[in-house]
Amino acid sequence: MASRAAEKRWLRIAEGILSRPTATCLEQMPAAYVRSFVARRAGLRIEADRYGNLLVKWPGRGKPKAPPLVLMAHLDHPGFVVKEVANGIVQLEFRGGVRLKHAKRGTPLEFFRTGSAKPTGRGKLVSASSEGARRAGMLGSGTARVTSGRAVAGGFTMWAFPAWSVRGGKIVSRCLDDLLGAAAALATLDEVHRARPRGSHVWGFFTRAEEVGLLGAIGGIRAGTIPRNARVLSLETSRALPHAAQGDGVIVRVGDARSLFEPRLTGVLHDLAAELAAEDPSFRYQRRLMDGGYCEATPFCAAGYRSSGVALPLGNYHNMKGLDGGPVGIGPEHIRVSDYLSEVELLVRLAERSARLPELEKRTEAWMESLSRTAHEMLTANPLGAGGRRVRRGRSR
């Protein structure tokens, strides 16, 4: 069980990165937090690929004997980009997946310019349209009215909710998807930096423009940012579903709406989660297919990587209230504190064992060995008798 001191560290990291505003292709502020995080920890290294994705490396003590474990999360969140401002009226382009019906007239907004955590002004949504959206029925553009301060062309907006609060056992924020996943990756790197386990080879991969088609992850694959032998783990916040409820713990994600993930890495995650639950009954986890959307593990699987994922059940997914009943509108996202802490605890256990990943992956297949012997002994001892030709080894008809 994680100490209270460790849990406080993990929550401080979450508060730190969630306090940075962001939007798709305008991820400068959370990226600056990642850079400052690395600068305060000797031994961590940071690189950027040609697309601006950030790669934070803990190279480990001694020569790594296993492929790197890559914890991947994206730094953007659905939001408006400010296109034009004239006479207090702001023309907006929306980037990300929000249903048009949720964007109600009068919804409060905050305006930001790149490179600053403080809003330049506030406003209200005047109108919303599907023009420019990738799919019918989705939010694509809008107009807003400035009510105080100012909006800056080239800047962006976020829904006007607090960046961080903890209420009723929940983390509540304007933007948990996916800055809380990034926080979990950083918290794990912080614990690895503190413990310095020999042979561990743990990286954080912080991507851009996920909300408009997983572009940062796909760019990273194109650029060869992640080596082919890496084990890549997508850390997501995923819409809470009836079979994946908030409060039931971190989700070992077997797949998403588009694909199933690599079974050996998924098996290691499940085994470690079960191990933690056996040690501490308060540790909770779930093993689920989260098919409410798709995540960055999918392109990595498609490109031939061993990739899987974990997720946290998210309320008000993409700030959309009323997805599962009740009034439709825009609201802050929320996640159970206990779910976030269980995620970090699982990732820390995985990072501690990362030097043994190939061995652990083989163990997930060990159940086949004893059953194979049993199959041979029982089935050959109880033949069905003659009938048909015997199939040659290695061939089928």
C-alpha positions in Angstrom: 0.0 0.0 0.0 1.3 3.4 -0.9 2.3 5.7 1.9 0.3 8.9 2.7 3.4 10.9 1.8 3.6 9.3 -1.6 -0.1 9.8 -2.3 0.3 13.5 -1.4 3.1 13.8 -3.9 1.0 12.2 -6.6 -1.8 14.7 -6.0 0.6 17.6 -6.0 1.9 16.6 -9.4 -1.7 16.3 -10.6 -2.6 19.8 -9.3 0.6 21.2 -10.9 -0.1 20.0 -14.4 -3.9 20.5 -14.3 -3.3 24.1 -13.5 -1.9 24.6 -17.0 -4.4 25.5 -19.7 -4.3 23.6 -22.9 -6.0 23.0 -26.3 -5.2 20.9 -29.3 -1.9 22.1 -31.0 -1.6 24.7 -28.2 -0.1 22.5 -25.5 2.7 24.9 -24.5 1.7 25.2 -20.9 1.5 21.6 -19.9 4.6 20.9 -21.9 6.4 23.7 -19.9 5.3 21.9 -16.7 6.8 18.6 -18.0 10.1 20.4 -18.8 10.2 22.0 -15.3 9.5 18.7 -13.7 12.5 17.1 -15.4 14.7 20.1 -14.6 14.2 19.5 -10.9 15.2 15.8 -11.0 18.8 14.9 -11.8 19.0 11.8 -13.9 15.9 12.4 -16.0 16.5 13.4 -19.6 14.0 15.1 -21.9 13.9 15.2 -25.7 11.4 16.5 -28.3 10.7 14.8 -31.6 10.1 16.7 -34.9 6.3 17.0 -34.0 6.8 18.5 -30.6 6.0 15.3 -28.6 8.1 15.1 -25.4 10.0 12.1 -24.4 11.2 11.9 -20.8 13.7 9.1 -20.1 14.9 7.4 -16.9 17.8 5.4 -18.3 18.1 3.2 -15.2 21.1 2.0 -13.2 23.3 -0.4 -15.0 22.8 -1.6 -18.5 19.1 -2.1 -19.3 18.4 -5.8 -19.9 14.8 -5.2 -21.0 13.1 -3.0 -23.6 12.0 0.4 -22.4 8.6 0.7 -20.7 6.9 3.8 -22.2 4.1 5.5 -20.3 2.1 7.6 -22.9 -0.4 10.4 -22.3 -1.6 13.3 -24.4 -1.3 17.0 -23.4 -4.3 18.4 -25.2 -8.0 18.7 -24.4 -11.0 19.7 -26.6 -11.3 23.4 -26.8 -11.8 26.5 -29.0 -9.1 28.3 -30.9 -9.6 32.0 -31.3 -9.7 32.9 -35.0 -10.8 36.6 -35.1 -11.8 39.2 -32.6 -13.8 42.3 -33.5 -15.8 44.7 -31.4 -15.9 42.2 -28.5 -17.2 39.3 -30.7 -14.9 36.3 -31.0 -14.9 33.8 -33.9 -14.0 30.4 -32.7 -12.9 27.1 -34.2 -13.5 24.0 -32.1 -10.9 21.2 -31.9 -12.0 17.9 -30.4 -15.1 15.7 -29.9 -18.0 17.4 -28.2 -21.6 17.0 -29.3 -23.2 20.1 -30.6 -26.2 19.9 -28.4 -24.1 20.3 -25.3 -22.7 23.7 -26.3 -25.5 25.8 -25.0 -25.8 29.6 -25.5 -24.5 31.4 -22.5 -22.0 28.8 -21.4 -19.1 30.7 -19.7 -15.6 30.7 -21.3 -12.1 31.8 -20.4 -9.7 33.2 -23.0 -6.0 32.4 -22.9 -3.0 33.3 -25.0 -0.2 30.8 -25.5 2.5 30.7 -22.9 0.4 32.0 -20.0 -1.5 30.2 -17.3 -3.7 33.2 -16.5 -6.7 34.0 -18.6 -6.7 37.2 -20.6 -10.4 37.5 -20.3 -13.8 35.9 -19.8 -16.8 35.6 -22.1 -19.9 33.6 -22.9 -20.9 31.4 -25.9 -23.3 33.2 -28.2 -23.8 30.5 -30.8 -22.4 27.1 -31.8 -22.4 25.3 -35.1 -21.3 22.0 -36.6 -19.5 23.8 -39.4 -16.0 22.5 -39.7 -16.7 19.4 -37.5 -15.3 16.1 -38.6 -18.7 14.3 -38.0 -22.3 15.3 -38.2 -23.9 16.4 -34.9 -20.5 17.5 -33.4 -19.3 21.0 -32.4 -17.1 22.6 -35.0 -17.2 26.4 -34.6 -18.9 29.1 -32.6 -19.0 32.7 -31.6 -18.5 34.3 -28.2 -18.9 37.7 -26.5 -16.2 39.1 -24.3 -17.6 40.1 -20.9 -14.3 41.1 -19.3 -10.7 41.4 -20.2 -10.0 40.5 -23.8 -9.6 37.6 -26.3 -6.5 37.4 -28.5 -6.4 36.0 -32.0 -4.3 32.9 -32.1 -5.1 32.1 -28.5 -7.6 29.6 -27.2 -10.5 29.1 -24.8 -11.5 26.7 -22.1 -14.8 26.2 -20.4 -14.8 28.4 -17.3 -14.4 25.9 -14.5 -11.7 25.7 -11.8 -8.5 23.9 -12.9 -8.2 21.9 -9.7 -10.4 21.0 -6.8 -11.1 18.0 -4.6 -14.7 17.5 -3.6 -16.6 14.5 -2.2 -13.6 12.2 -2.9 -13.3 13.4 -6.5 -10.8 15.4 -8.5 -12.9 18.0 -10.3 -11.4 20.0 -13.1 -12.0 21.8 -16.4 -9.6 19.3 -18.0 -8.8 15.8 -16.8 -8.6 14.2 -20.2 -5.8 13.6 -20.5 -3.7 15.8 -18.2 -4.4 13.4 -15.3 -2.9 10.6 -17.4 0.1 12.8 -17.9 0.2 13.4 -14.1 0.1 9.6 -13.5 3.1 9.2 -15.8 5.1 11.9 -14.1 4.2 10.6 -10.6 5.5 7.2 -11.7 8.7 8.7 -13.0 9.1 10.6 -9.8 8.9 7.4 -7.8 11.4 5.6 -10.1 13.7 8.6 -9.7 13.4 8.3 -5.9 13.8 4.5 -5.7 16.3 4.1 -8.6 15.5 0.4 -9.2 18.4 -1.3 -11.0 17.8 -2.2 -14.6 14.5 -0.2 -14.9 14.2 1.6 -18.2 11.1 3.8 -17.9 10.1 6.6 -20.2 7.2 9.1 -20.4 5.9 10.0 -23.8 3.8 13.1 -23.8 1.9 13.6 -27.1 0.1 16.4 -28.9 -3.2 16.7 -30.9 -4.7 13.5 -29.7 -8.2 14.9 -29.7 -8.3 15.4 -33.5 -7.2 11.9 -34.5 -4.3 10.7 -32.4 -2.0 12.9 -34.5 0.9 13.2 -32.0 1.1 9.5 -31.4 0.9 8.7 -35.1 3.5 11.4 -35.7 5.7 9.7 -33.1 5.4 6.4 -34.9 6.2 8.1 -38.2 9.3 9.8 -36.7 10.5 6.6 -35.0 10.5 8.4 -31.6 9.8 5.1 -29.8 12.0 2.1 -30.5 10.3 -0.9 -32.0 11.1 -3.2 -29.0 9.5 -0.8 -26.5 6.4 -1.8 -24.4 4.0 1.2 -24.9 1.3 1.8 -22.4 -1.5 4.3 -23.1 -2.7 6.1 -19.9 -6.2 7.5 -20.5 -9.2 8.9 -18.9 -12.1 7.1 -20.5 -15.9 7.7 -20.3 -17.3 5.9 -17.3 -19.6 3.1 -18.4 -22.2 0.9 -16.6 -19.7 -1.9 -16.5 -16.7 0.4 -15.7 -17.9 2.5 -12.8 -16.1 5.2 -10.9 -14.7 4.1 -7.6 -14.1 0.5 -8.7 -10.4 1.2 -9.3 -8.0 1.6 -12.2 -9.0 -0.1 -15.4 -6.7 -2.6 -17.1 -7.9 -1.8 -20.6 -8.1 -4.8 -22.9 -9.1 -2.7 -25.9 -11.0 0.3 -27.2 -13.7 1.0 -29.8 -11.3 0.3 -32.6 -8.9 -2.5 -31.5 -7.9 -5.1 -28.9 -4.5 -4.5 -27.3 -1.4 -6.7 -27.1 -2.4 -9.6 -24.8 1.0 -10.3 -23.1 1.5 -6.8 -21.9 -2.2 -6.6 -20.8 -1.7 -9.9 -19.0 1.3 -8.5 -17.0 -0.8 -5.5 -16.0 -3.6 -7.8 -14.8 -1.2 -10.1 -12.9 0.4 -7.1 -11.1 -3.0 -5.6 -10.3 -4.1 -8.9 -8.8 -0.9 -9.1 -6.8 -1.5 -5.6 -5.4 -5.1 -6.5 -4.5 -3.9 -9.7 -2.7 -1.4 -7.6 -0.6 -3.9 -4.8 0.2 -7.7 -5.4 0.1 -8.2 -1.7 -0.3 -6.5 -1.7 -3.7 -9.2 -1.9 -6.4 -8.9 -2.6 -10.1 -11.0 -3.6 -13.1 -10.3 -5.4 -16.3 -12.5 -4.0 -19.0 -13.1 -3.3 -22.7 -13.5 0.4 -22.9 -15.3 0.9 -26.2 -16.7 4.4 -25.6 -13.8 5.8 -27.8 -10.4 4.9 -29.0 -6.9 5.8 -27.7 -3.3 6.0 -28.6 -2.6 2.3 -27.9 -4.5 1.5 -31.1 -2.1 3.1 -33.7 0.9 1.6 -31.8 -0.7 -1.9 -32.0 -1.5 -1.3 -35.7 2.2 -0.4 -36.3 3.4 -3.6 -34.7 4.3 -2.5 -31.2 3.5 -4.3 -28.0 1.0 -1.8 -26.7 -1.8 -1.9 -24.1 -3.5 0.6 -21.8 -4.9 1.6 -18.5 -7.8 4.0 -17.9 -9.6 5.9 -15.3 -13.5 6.1 -15.4 -14.2 9.7 -16.3 -17.4 11.6 -15.4 -18.6 14.4 -17.8 -16.4 13.0 -20.6 -15.1 15.9 -22.7 -17.0 18.2 -20.4 -20.4 16.8 -21.6 -23.0 16.7 -18.9 -26.0 14.5 -19.3 -24.4 11.7 -21.4 -26.1 9.1 -19.1 -29.2 11.1 -18.3 -30.1 14.4 -16.7 -29.8 17.9 -18.2 -27.6 18.2 -21.2 -24.9 20.9 -21.1 -21.2 21.6 -20.3 -19.7 20.8 -16.9 -16.3 20.0 -15.3 -14.8 16.6 -15.6 -14.4 14.4 -12.5 -12.5 11.3 -11.4 -12.4 9.5 -8.1 -9.3 10.3 -6.1 -9.0 6.6 -5.1 -9.0 5.5 -8.8 -6.2 7.9 -9.6 -4.1 6.7 -6.7 -4.7 3.1 -7.6 -3.5 3.8 -11.2 -0.2 5.3 -10.0 0.3 2.4 -7.5 -0.1 -0.1 -10.4 2.2 1.9 -12.7 4.9 2.1 -10.0 4.7 -1.6 -9.4 5.0 -2.1 -13.2 8.0 0.3 -13.4 9.7 -1.5 -10.5 9.4 -4.8 -12.4 10.1 -3.3 -15.8 13.6 -4.9 -16.0 11.8 -8.3 -15.9 9.1 -7.5 -18.5 10.1 -10.2 -21.0 10.1 -12.8 -18.2 6.7 -11.5 -16.9 5.2 -11.6 -20.3 6.2 -15.3 -20.6 4.5 -16.0 -17.3 1.2 -14.8 -18.7 1.4 -17.8 -21.1 2.5 -20.3 -18.5 -1.1 -21.6 -17.9 -0.9 -23.2 -21.4 2.1 -25.4 -20.5 0.4 -27.5 -17.8 -2.9 -27.7 -19.7 -0.9 -28.8 -22.8 0.5 -31.7 -20.8 -2.9 -32.5 -19.4 -4.5 -32.4 -22.9 -1.9 -34.8 -24.2 -2.2 -37.3 -21.4 -6.0 -37.3 -21.1 -6.9 -37.2 -24.8 -4.4 -39.8 -25.9 -5.4 -42.1 -23.0 -9.1 -41.8 -24.1 -9.2 -42.1 -27.9 -12.4 -41.9 -29.8 -11.4 -44.7 -32.1 -10.9 -45.0 -35.8 -12.6 -42.7 -38.2 -11.0 -40.3 -40.7 -7.4 -39.7 -41.6 -5.0 -38.6 -38.9 -3.9 -34.9 -39.4 -0.2 -34.5 -40.0 1.7 -32.2 -37.6 1.9 -28.7 -38.8 -0.8 -29.1 -41.5 -4.5 -28.7 -41.5 -7.2 -29.4 -44.1 
